Structures are given as C-alpha cells and as structure tokens.
Amino acid sequence: MDVNKNRIQNNAVLIEKDCLKVGKNYIVVYFNGMRKVLSTSALNGGLHNNLRAVFNLDGKPEDGSEIVLKGGTYERHLRHESFSLLGVSGDVSTGMMTAADMKHAAVSSRQYEKLAVTAIVTGGIEKNGGRAGDPALWQEEAGIWREALPENNQETEKEVQKQPPQEKLGTINIMLFINAALTDGALERALVTCTEAKTAAIQELSIDSRYSCGIATGSGTDGTILVSNSESQMHLTEAGKHCKLGELIGCTVKEAVKEALYRQTGVGAGLQKDAFRRLRRHGIDESQLWEFALEQKLTEPGNRMHFKSQAERWARDPHIAAWSILEGHLQDEKLWGMLDSREAGEAEESLWRGFFGESRKAMGDTRDIRRKIVGQILDMEDD
C-alpha cells in the first residue's frame, strides 16, 4: 500500500469530479470540466481557460544521473513528459518539475461553508534558498543566457547558452485548487496571497539564504499553479488577506509548505535549534571556527574530529541556540536600518554580558568573538 498516495488522495478537497493521480514520480490532476488556470510554468504558463490537466513531476533519473532535458529545452521536456508519462497532450496541460520526492509531498485543505481550498506542495530549500534582491547568477538577453557579473566586474562573460542553466537542487512547487469561479484579477491576487504565505512559512522556519546573509523568501526555482472552477455557481472577485478565500489560501499554503520541507529535508524546530544554522549566514559556522582556531594556534590539526564533535554539541545547547537566535536578529535589524550602530551595539553588549559574563566591548572585534566561541568549544568536557 502506498501510504503517501492514500494520504494525499484522502485529504485533497479538489474541484468536483476532477481526478487526482499520484505516481512514484508525479502528481497529476485531470480536469472534468472548464477550469481557469494560472501557471508560472515554461509549458503553457500564464492564464488559460482550455487546459485539461496540471502536474508536478520529479525529474530525477532513477539511476541518480543528471537530469537530461528531452527535446533539449525545459518546455519541450515538460511537453514530452505530459504526453508520454501522463497521457495528456502538452498543448492542454501545464506542469512543474522538481528534484523533490513525490513521496514527501504535503497536502492541506480548508473549507468555509461551501468554499474549499487545497494546496499540494513539494519542497526543498536547503541548497537553493534565496532572498528577493540577492545577487543574480544569470542574465537573459534575446533568448541567450549568460553569467551575471557584478556591475564593477569587467571580466569577459564566461558562459553563454540558449537555456537557463540548471540551478542547485531545491524547489518549492505549489498546486493550489479553489472550488469557486474566480475573476482573472482574483486568481492573480490569489497568486500574490499564495506567495506571501509560502514566504511566511519560510520565515517562521528561519531558513537562511544561501546567497546572502538574509532570511530566505523562497528558492531560486519555485513554481506555482492555481486552479479555479469556472463552472462553479460561487463567483468570487477577491483573494486578498481580508477575505475568507485569502485566509484559506494562507492557512493551506503555510501548512503544506512547512510539512513538505520537513518531510523532504527535516527542516523544523528541532533542526533549526542549532547555533551554526542560525549564524552561518553571518559567517560563523563550525568549519570557519576550525580554520580560525588553526590560524590562531589554539589547537592542533590532529584534533579535527574531536573539535567538530565538540562544536556540534556546543551549537545544539539550548541556551547557546537561544543566544544565536537573538544575535542573528540583532544583525538583521542593523542590516535593515531599523537599529543604528549605537542602538544595536548597546543591545549586543547586554546580550553578550548575559551570555559570556563580560561585555562585547571588552571582547573586541569579530575575531575575538570567534576566539571566545572557540575557547568555549575547546573547554567543553567530553560527552
């Protein structure tokens, strides 16, 4: 028995008579009537009224090799898989591809009176989490993709190709089903609410960007498909946060995103209660502290494994993890301009005095803070 398949099918409140199928490497919904679809996909992206199916596809080959796009482009690959794997022409379908496992998909449904919303989500963000506004990797011009260099970098462009380069694995794909008939504007507003809910889930998990020192707002390759029932007698014109539909979208998406990320990579309160996971975006992690310890001759190269073990214990201490959360947020407030240097410095000094028993001012710059942390690690008693 496929437990996950039954869990999704039993908990998804879909539009009446639509058919949900869950396979080893796909989740597809076949329509049994007129549906309005808004998709971010390369295959029939945008707003459509004539589609017959939507899908989410795990594109990893079973042998673990790299993904090879059938037809040479992402759009052609999705079109090929739609017909060969799902039995529906790529002319009347839209879908997304991911490296996340379908067995880790999460489903969340909410109802209010006759209104029902269901989110089906797969997710991974550990390797590809990013914050809106992070430095870009690529630039597209006239259908050609090239490496995006910093504005002050005069180096010659290094790569030019006709397709977007494959990013690091990590994608949050959302399929959202609404059993009401929405206007075009309402469905587009629903996409905004859905995206806000995804970002809220990531922020509540405090997942860091891998491209900056900020908290992630999504991954670099996220996809979303929204479906509304054009044949419904329930006509809605709004999907923002002040209306019930917006509330249902927010609740379902937040819940499903959190569950999908936990099922795929274990991200949750247990994993995030770790000082290094909270501080690595600010340049403090176990490997960096080890390099500092060697540089300052505080330990010997032969102590590597022992240091690593002790550092991991240090980072998982609840008291230290709590300090790292507060320290990280102070750094954010300074970065955002919410606290000036004096205000942040006073707060950090109080925090450090409570944690270390001495003021940060007495400890000096970041290198001395690292020295203090390394000292605590080296002074720990063996487990």
Backbone hydrogen bonds, N-H to C=O, Kabsch-Sander energy under -0.5 kcal/mol:
donor,donor_aa,acceptor,acceptor_aa,energy
3,V,1,M,-1.1
6,N,2,D,-2.2
7,R,3,V,-2.4
8,I,4,N,-2.5
9,Q,5,K,-2.4
10,N,6,N,-2.4
11,N,7,R,-1.2
12,A,8,I,-1.4
13,V,11,N,-0.7
14,L,12,A,-1.2
18,D,15,I,-2.2
19,C,30,Y,-2.7
20,L,18,D,-0.6
21,K,19,C,-0.5
21,K,28,V,-2.9
23,G,21,K,-0.5
23,G,26,Y,-2.9
27,I,56,N,-2.2
28,V,21,K,-2.6
29,V,54,V,-2.6
30,Y,19,C,-2.9
31,F,52,R,-3.0
36,K,228,S,-2.2
37,V,35,R,-0.6
37,V,48,H,-2.9
38,L,226,L,-2.4
39,S,46,G,-2.1
40,T,224,T,-1.9
44,N,42,A,-0.8
46,G,39,S,-3.5
48,H,37,V,-2.7
52,R,92,V,-4.0
53,A,92,V,-1.1
54,V,29,V,-1.8
55,F,94,T,-1.5
56,N,27,I,-2.5
57,L,96,M,-2.7
58,D,25,N,-2.5
59,G,57,L,-0.8
59,G,98,T,-2.7
64,G,61,P,-1.7
69,L,67,I,-0.6
70,K,68,V,-0.5
72,G,69,L,-1.8
77,H,73,T,-2.2
78,L,74,Y,-2.4
79,R,75,E,-2.1
80,H,76,R,-2.6
81,E,77,H,-2.6
82,S,78,L,-2.3
83,F,79,R,-1.5
84,S,80,H,-2.8
85,L,81,E,-2.0
86,L,81,E,-1.3
87,G,83,F,-0.9
88,V,82,S,-2.3
92,V,89,S,-1.6
93,S,90,G,-0.7
94,T,53,A,-1.3
96,M,55,F,-1.7
98,T,57,L,-2.4
104,H,101,D,-1.5
105,A,102,M,-1.7
106,A,121,V,-3.0
108,S,119,A,-2.2
110,R,117,V,-2.3
112,Y,115,L,-2.7
115,L,112,Y,-2.4
117,V,110,R,-2.5
118,T,177,F,-2.2
119,A,108,S,-2.8
120,I,175,M,-2.7
121,V,106,A,-2.9
122,T,173,N,-1.9
124,G,171,T,-0.5
129,G,125,I,-1.4
130,G,218,G,-3.2
134,D,131,R,-2.6
139,Q,146,R,-2.8
141,E,144,I,-2.5
144,I,141,E,-1.6
145,W,161,Q,-3.9
146,R,139,Q,-2.5
147,E,159,E,-1.0
148,A,137,L,-2.4
149,L,147,E,-0.8
153,N,150,P,-2.2
154,Q,152,N,-0.6
161,Q,145,W,-2.3
173,N,122,T,-2.2
173,N,171,T,-0.6
174,I,223,G,-2.2
175,M,120,I,-2.3
176,L,174,I,-0.5
176,L,225,I,-3.0
177,F,118,T,-3.0
178,I,227,V,-3.0
179,N,116,A,-2.0
181,A,234,M,-2.9
182,L,180,A,-0.6
183,T,236,L,-1.7
187,L,183,T,-2.4
188,E,184,D,-2.1
189,R,185,G,-2.3
190,A,186,A,-2.2
191,L,187,L,-1.3
192,V,188,E,-1.3
193,T,189,R,-2.3
194,C,190,A,-2.7
195,T,191,L,-2.3
196,E,192,V,-2.5
197,A,193,T,-2.2
198,K,194,C,-2.1
199,T,195,T,-2.4
200,A,196,E,-2.5
201,A,197,A,-2.1
202,I,198,K,-2.0
203,Q,199,T,-2.6
204,E,200,A,-2.4
205,L,201,A,-1.1
206,S,203,Q,-1.0
207,I,202,I,-1.6
209,S,214,G,-2.8
210,R,129,G,-3.0
216,A,207,I,-2.8
217,T,130,G,-2.7
218,G,130,G,-1.4
220,G,128,N,-1.4
222,D,219,S,-0.8
223,G,172,I,-1.6
225,I,174,I,-2.5
226,L,38,L,-2.9
227,V,176,L,-2.8
228,S,36,K,-2.6
229,N,178,I,-1.0
229,N,180,A,-1.5
230,S,34,M,-1.1
230,S,228,S,-0.9
231,E,34,M,-0.7
232,S,229,N,-1.5
235,H,233,Q,-0.8
236,L,181,A,-2.8
236,L,234,M,-0.5
243,C,240,G,-1.3
246,G,240,G,-0.5
247,E,243,C,-1.9
248,L,244,K,-2.5
249,I,245,L,-2.5
250,G,246,G,-2.6
251,C,247,E,-2.5
252,T,248,L,-2.5
253,V,249,I,-2.5
254,K,250,G,-2.1
255,E,251,C,-2.1
256,A,252,T,-2.6
257,V,253,V,-2.8
258,K,254,K,-2.2
259,E,255,E,-2.2
260,A,256,A,-2.7
261,L,257,V,-2.4
262,Y,258,K,-2.0
263,R,259,E,-2.9
264,Q,260,A,-2.2
265,T,261,L,-2.5
266,G,261,L,-0.6
266,G,262,Y,-1.7
267,V,261,L,-1.1
272,Q,268,G,-2.5
273,K,269,A,-1.0
274,D,272,Q,-2.3
275,A,315,A,-2.3
278,R,274,D,-1.6
279,L,275,A,-1.9
280,R,276,F,-2.0
282,H,279,L,-1.8
283,G,280,R,-1.6
284,I,279,L,-1.7
285,D,283,G,-0.5
289,L,285,D,-2.2
290,W,286,E,-2.1
291,E,287,S,-2.1
292,F,288,Q,-1.9
293,A,289,L,-2.6
294,L,290,W,-2.3
295,E,291,E,-2.5
296,Q,292,F,-2.4
297,K,294,L,-1.4
298,L,293,A,-3.1
299,T,293,A,-0.7
303,N,300,E,-2.3
304,R,301,P,-1.3
307,F,303,N,-2.8
308,K,304,R,-2.4
309,S,305,M,-2.3
310,Q,306,H,-2.5
311,A,307,F,-3.0
312,E,308,K,-2.1
313,R,309,S,-1.7
314,W,310,Q,-2.5
315,A,311,A,-2.6
316,R,312,E,-1.3
317,D,313,R,-0.6
317,D,314,W,-1.1
321,A,317,D,-3.0
322,A,318,P,-2.2
323,W,319,H,-1.8
324,S,320,I,-2.4
325,I,321,A,-1.8
326,L,322,A,-1.8
327,E,323,W,-2.9
328,G,324,S,-2.5
329,H,325,I,-1.9
330,L,326,L,-2.1
331,Q,327,E,-2.0
332,D,328,G,-1.9
333,E,329,H,-2.6
334,K,330,L,-1.9
335,L,331,Q,-2.3
336,W,332,D,-2.7
337,G,334,K,-1.0
338,M,333,E,-2.0
339,L,333,E,-1.4
344,A,340,D,-2.8
345,G,341,S,-2.5
346,E,342,R,-2.3
347,A,343,E,-2.0
348,E,344,A,-2.8
349,E,345,G,-2.3
350,S,346,E,-2.0
351,L,347,A,-2.3
352,W,348,E,-3.0
353,R,349,E,-2.4
354,G,350,S,-2.1
355,F,351,L,-1.8
356,F,352,W,-3.4
357,G,352,W,-0.7
357,G,353,R,-1.4
358,E,352,W,-0.7
363,M,359,S,-1.0
364,G,360,R,-1.6
368,D,365,D,-0.7
369,I,365,D,-1.6
370,R,366,T,-2.6
371,R,367,R,-1.9
372,K,368,D,-2.1
373,I,369,I,-2.3
374,V,370,R,-3.1
375,G,371,R,-2.6
376,Q,372,K,-2.1
377,I,373,I,-2.3
378,L,374,V,-2.8
379,D,375,G,-1.9
380,M,376,Q,-0.6
380,M,377,I,-0.9
